[in-house]
Amino acid sequence: MADYYETLGVEKTASFDEIKRAFRVKAMSCHPDHHAGDPEAEKKFKELAEAYEVLKDEEKRATYDRVGHEAFKSGMGGHGGFNGFDFSGMGFEDLFAEMFGMRRGRPRGGKAQGADVRYDLDVSLEEAYHGLKKTINVNTFVACESCKGLGGEGLDTCGTCGGMGVVRQRQGFFVMETSCPICHGTGKVIKKPCKDCSGTGRVRKKRDLEITIPAGVDTGVRMRLAGEGDVAPNGGIAGDMYVFINVKPHKLFERQGDDLYVTVPVPMVTAALGGDVFVPTLDGKGENYTLKAGLQSGTQVKIKGKGMPVLKSDRFGDLYVTFRVETPTNLTSEQKELLKKFDGMSKKNSSLCDDFKNLVSKIFG
């Protein structure tokens, strides 16, 4: 029997997220929907699911690391399941929910669950810094006002599912259970369908939603708006909406986690003699930073607490400032003469340039 870590293609030190990501990628490549009737794909999927079921659970994983496959022989038999997990009756709806974090419509407490909806939202770095309330326009299924979401008048038992609301389909080793496509999981069909929604109990509608974006959000943050997804047909309940945040690049600042990075130009004279330079900060205030004489281009300093807000915290990251010494251009004749005099005077003193020349001479003769 193959090692579970090798089956998923991860190291034994892999985190839960790495294990979950590996399972998702490999499982999709041999999913029965794409390989109907292929026994090798079924076998491979079973092995992946078995490995994932063990390694995603801390206790099972610890036991497996200590004992190996022997720990799960009891009740497993190589074909059924273990510790309550039965591969022959695997719930794919739950599997996809675990893999992708978004549900697919299915019966919940006698009512169908509407589909979850994804909304991608771009925000500026300033907006991510301060947080804000934003109105987004969404286009989702809502309950039909004419029939109050019921789809019409009068109900009959659905002949396709026999009133169960679900239908089952076997594909080789696997048994798939999905919402009935005729009654959409309700177990009933409409005798007199509503004309406005064609008996579905829902219509698509554009509407505005106001959402609150907390300070410190970063690209990849997912916000869940409960009950704002698609309403299920015929009196079903609504799914959720997931707003995925994307923070746009900034012209001045670069973000790495909760820290910010910025490059500040410094006049050559200020770098040589020292002095104050203005350092911008994302809060819009900025501050003066005092440089010591002899600053070298590329010098980096850290200003504590001037980075991004830490999400759901009162702490802040840091600001890393890299100073770039500017070489003057478009010099006048007088300025050029002064620089030549300065160059002649500076040659009397040892410098990094002299040290570099000496090093090159030693290397290349």
Residue pairs with C-beta under 8 A, 6 or more apart in sequence:
1 69
2 47
4 50
4 51
4 54
4 55
4 64
5 11
5 12
5 14
5 51
5 55
7 47
7 48
7 50
7 51
8 19
8 22
8 23
8 26
8 48
8 51
8 52
8 55
9 22
9 26
10 18
10 19
10 22
10 55
12 65
14 22
14 55
16 56
19 52
19 55
19 56
20 52
20 56
20 98
20 99
23 48
23 51
23 52
23 56
23 99
24 99
24 100
26 48
27 45
27 48
27 49
27 52
27 95
27 99
28 34
30 41
30 44
30 45
30 48
31 41
31 45
32 38
32 41
32 42
32 45
32 171
32 172
32 173
32 174
32 176
33 171
34 41
35 41
35 42
36 171
36 172
37 171
37 172
38 172
39 172
39 173
42 172
42 173
42 174
43 173
45 174
46 87
46 173
49 87
49 90
49 95
50 87
53 60
53 85
54 60
54 61
54 64
54 72
55 61
55 64
60 72
60 83
63 71
64 71
64 72
72 82
72 83
74 82
75 81
75 82
75 83
76 82
79 88
80 86
80 87
80 88
81 87
81 88
87 173
88 173
88 174
88 175
89 175
90 174
90 175
91 177
92 174
92 176
92 177
93 103
93 104
93 106
93 177
93 178
96 104
97 103
97 104
101 222
101 242
102 116
102 118
102 240
102 242
103 113
103 115
103 116
103 239
103 240
104 115
104 116
105 112
105 113
105 114
105 115
105 179
105 184
105 185
105 230
105 232
105 236
105 239
106 112
106 113
106 166
106 178
106 179
106 185
107 113
107 165
107 166
107 179
107 185
108 237
110 165
111 185
111 186
111 232
111 235
111 236
111 237
112 165
112 179
112 184
112 185
112 186
112 232
112 233
112 234
112 236
112 237
113 185
113 232
113 236
113 237
113 239
114 141
114 229
114 230
114 231
114 232
114 236
114 237
114 238
114 239
115 229
115 230
115 232
115 239
116 229
116 230
116 239
116 240
116 241
116 242
117 138
117 140
117 228
117 229
117 230
117 239
117 240
117 241
117 242
118 241
118 242
118 244
119 136
119 138
119 241
119 242
119 243
119 244
120 243
120 244
120 246
121 134
121 136
121 213
121 243
121 244
121 245
121 246
122 246
122 247
122 248
123 132
123 134
123 213
123 217
123 245
123 246
123 247
123 248
124 247
124 248
124 250
125 247
125 248
125 249
125 250
125 253
125 255
125 282
126 282
127 134
127 213
128 213
128 215
128 216
128 217
128 218
128 245
128 247
128 308
129 215
129 216
129 282
129 283
129 308
129 309
130 215
131 212
131 213
131 214
131 215
131 216
131 217
131 309
132 212
132 213
133 210
133 211
133 212
133 213
134 210
134 211
134 213
135 208
135 209
135 210
135 211
136 208
136 209
136 211
136 243
137 206
137 207
137 208
137 209
138 206
138 207
138 208
138 209
138 228
138 241
139 204
139 205
139 206
140 204
140 205
140 207
140 228
140 229
140 230
140 231
140 241
141 202
141 203
141 204
141 205
141 230
141 231
142 202
142 203
142 204
142 205
142 207
142 231
143 149
143 201
143 202
143 231
143 235
144 151
144 194
144 196
144 197
144 200
144 201
144 202
144 203
145 196
146 194
146 195
146 196
146 197
147 153
147 194
147 196
147 197
147 201
149 201
149 202
149 231
149 234
149 235
150 190
150 194
150 201
150 234
150 235
151 190
151 193
151 194
151 197
151 199
151 200
151 201
151 233
151 234
151 235
152 190
152 191
152 192
152 193
152 194
152 199
152 201
153 190
153 191
153 192
154 190
154 191
154 192
155 188
155 189
155 190
155 191
156 188
156 189
156 191
157 163
157 187
157 188
157 189
158 165
158 180
158 182
158 183
158 186
158 187
158 188
158 189
159 182
159 189
160 167
160 180
160 181
160 182
160 183
161 167
161 180
161 182
161 183
161 187
163 187
163 188
164 180
164 187
165 179
165 180
165 183
165 185
165 186
165 187
166 177
166 178
166 179
166 180
166 185
167 177
167 178
167 179
167 180
167 181
168 175
168 176
168 177
169 175
169 176
169 178
170 176
179 185
180 187
182 189
183 189
183 234
184 200
184 232
184 233
184 234
184 236
185 232
185 236
186 233
186 234
186 235
186 236
188 234
190 199
190 234
193 199
194 201
196 203
197 203
199 234
200 233
200 234
201 231
201 233
201 234
201 235
201 236
202 230
202 231
202 232
202 233
209 225
209 228
209 241
211 223
211 225
211 243
213 223
213 245
214 311
214 312
215 309
215 311
216 258
216 308
216 309
216 310
216 311
216 312
216 313
217 245
217 247
217 311
218 245
218 247
218 255
218 257
218 308
218 311
219 245
219 246
219 247
220 244
220 245
221 244
221 245
221 311
222 242
222 243
222 244
222 245
223 242
223 243
223 245
224 240
224 241
224 242
224 243
225 240
225 241
225 242
225 243
226 240
227 237
227 238
227 239
227 240
228 238
228 240
228 241
229 238
229 239
229 240
229 241
230 238
230 239
231 237
231 238
231 239
232 238
232 239
247 255
252 262
252 280
253 260
253 261
253 262
253 282
254 260
254 261
254 262
255 261
255 308
257 308
257 317
258 307
258 308
258 309
258 310
258 316
258 317
259 307
259 308
259 317
259 318
259 319
259 320
260 282
260 306
260 307
260 308
260 317
260 318
260 319
260 320
261 319
261 320
261 322
262 279
262 280
262 319
262 320
262 321
262 322
263 321
263 322
263 323
263 324
264 277
264 278
264 279
264 280
264 321
264 322
264 323
264 324
265 323
265 324
265 325
265 326
266 277
266 291
266 295
266 297
266 323
266 324
266 325
266 326
267 325
267 326
267 328
268 325
268 326
268 327
268 328
270 277
270 291
270 295
271 291
271 294
271 295
271 296
271 297
271 323
271 325
272 293
272 294
272 295
273 293
274 290
274 291
274 292
274 293
274 294
274 295
275 290
275 291
276 288
276 289
276 290
276 291
277 288
277 289
277 291
277 323
278 286
278 287
278 288
278 289
279 286
279 287
279 288
279 289
279 303
279 319
279 321
280 286
281 287
281 303
281 306
281 319
282 306
282 308
283 306
287 303
287 306
289 301
289 303
289 321
291 323
295 323
295 325
296 325
297 323
297 324
297 325
298 322
298 323
298 324
299 322
299 323
300 320
300 321
300 322
300 323
301 320
301 321
301 323
302 318
302 319
302 320
302 321
303 318
303 319
303 320
303 321
304 318
305 316
305 318
306 316
306 318
306 319
307 316
307 317
307 318
307 319
308 316
308 317
309 315
309 316
309 317
310 316
310 317
328 335
331 339
